[in-house]
Amino acid sequence: MSKIIKLQDGTPQIVADEWTVLRAPEGGELAQGEVDAAARAIVPLAYWQANREALASRARAGTLAVWLAPDDEPSALADDLASLPLVAVDFPVFRDGRGYSTAFLLRQRLGFTRELRAIGDVLRDQLDFMRRCGFDAFAVRADKSIDDALNGFGEISVRYQGAIDEPRPLFRRERATTVSAA
């Protein structure tokens, strides 16, 4: 069984991954048999949209989730977020940053509070930034050490901008500390 990094009470931990990310073959479609065979499946948004009625009971039971590609609109899941146990966001290549915006939109505008997982080309250098955008689970690329990736959290000690994890920018945090000390 593969492993992922998951934030538990804000602390990154390596845990067993109970989910299977299903991808359609190049130029093809995902087979229903693949979805049925997976105990816990994460399917592409397009597959979810085409089969929503048939899959809804599995989502409510906590055994089916959806992943978003970089060009998928997070708002396409707005009506379904309450029933999905997790949403995954795909990073097909390291340099594609659209997933950060997707995570922010899911958390901030759509109010998604369940597991938000980064999948695909996820590397150590990205983890702290991903956490700041709202991700709380990370499937590190298979050829990279998950133990080494765990060290990617906390490497940045000072953050100037506000984000999901700390909405106040540094100057507001500094000023609040100074005012309360006086």
N, C-alpha and C positions, 0 to 999 in steps of 0.2 A: 504494500500500500504506500502511495506517495505521501509526502508531508507538505504542509504549508506553514506559514507564520501567521498567527492570529493574535490580535490584541485581546488580552483578558484582563479586565480592570485597568486598561491603559498600558499594560506591560506586554511586550511582544513575547510570544511563546511558540515553540515548534510543536505542532500537533499533527495527528494523522488526518489525512484528507479523505473524507467519506464520500466525496462527490466525484463524478466523472463528467468532464467537459466534452460534449459531443460536437463535432464539426462535420459539416457536409464535405464530401470529396470535391476536389477542384472541378467546377462546372457541373456538379451533380446536386442531388438532394439528400438530406438525412433520411435514413430508412426508419420506419416506425418500429421495426424489430430491434434496432439499436437502442432506441429510447425505452422500449419495454424491458429490455434485458438489463438496463442499468438500474440498480437499486435506488440511487440518488443521481439524477441527471441534470446537467446544466445545458440547456438547448439554446440555439441562436434565436434572436428576436423574430426573424422571418418565420422560423418553424413554429414558434409560439403563436404568432399572429394567424398563421394558416390553420392551426389546430387547437386554438384556445378552448373551445367547448370540450373537446375530448381530454385535454390536459388539465383543466381547471381543478378537478378533484385531487389530482396528484400534487398540485401546487399547494392547495389548502391542507393536504396531509403532510406537507413538508418534505416531499421527496422529488420535487421538480422545481428548477429555478431557470432563470434566463440570463444569457450573456449578451452584451451589447458590443457591436463592432464600432470602430471610430466614426463611421458615417451614420450610425443609427441615432435617432432623436430620443433622448431619455423620456421626453413627454409622451412617447408612444406607449409607455408602460404606466402612465399616471393612474389609470383606472384599475390596474392590476397589482400595484405595489403592496397593498394591504394583504394580499394572499400569497405573495412570494416570500419564501424563507430567506432567500438571498438573491442579489443581483451581482453578476460578474461583469467586469469591463475589460475588453481585450486590448492589449497593446501589441499589435502585430510586429512592430519594430521599436527598438529602444528610443529612437529620436521622434516618434510620433506622440505628441503631447496632448492630443484631443481627449484622451481618457481622463486627464486631470479635470478638465471642464465638465465632462460627463458626471464625474463623481461629485463635484461641487453642486451641479444642478440637481442631482438626485437627493443630496442631503439638504441643501439650502432652500431650493424652490419647491421641490416635490415632497419634502418632509420624510424621506425614506430613513427609517431608523434601524432596520435589520442589517444583517451582514452585507457588506459591500466589498467584493473581492477583486483584486487586480490579477489578471491572467495574461499569458502570452510571454512576450519578451520582457519579463520583470527582472530587474537587476538590483544589486545592493545599493548603488548610487541613487536610485529613485525612491527607496522605501520611505525615508523620512518625509520627502515631499508628498508622496502618495498619502501618507497618514494625515498630513496637514490639510489635504483636500477632502478627506472624509473616508478613505479606505480603512478597513479594520481587519482585512485578511489579504494575504499575499501568496500567490503561487509562483515561487521563484523558478526561473527558467531551468529546465531539467539538467542541463550540463553545468550548472553552477552549484556551489556548495551552499546549502541552506544554513548551515552553522555559521559560515562566513557572512552570509547575508544578514543574519541576526544582528551582527555588529554594526550594520548600517543605520540602526536607529540611535539617535542621540549624538551623532557625530557633529551636528550643527548645534552649537550652544546658544547662540543669540539669533532670534528671528525678528526682523524689523516689521514685516507686514502682519496684518491680522489674517486669520484663516479660520477654517472650521474648528480646529482644536483650540484656538485662542483668538477670539474675534478682535481684541484690542491691539492696535499697533504698538510698537515698543515705546514711543513717546507717551502714549496714554498709560501704559503700565508703569513706566518710570515716574510719571507725574502722580499717579494714584498712590504709589509707595511713598513718595516724598510728602504729599499732603497728609496722608494718614499718620505719618511719623511725627508731624508737627503738632 
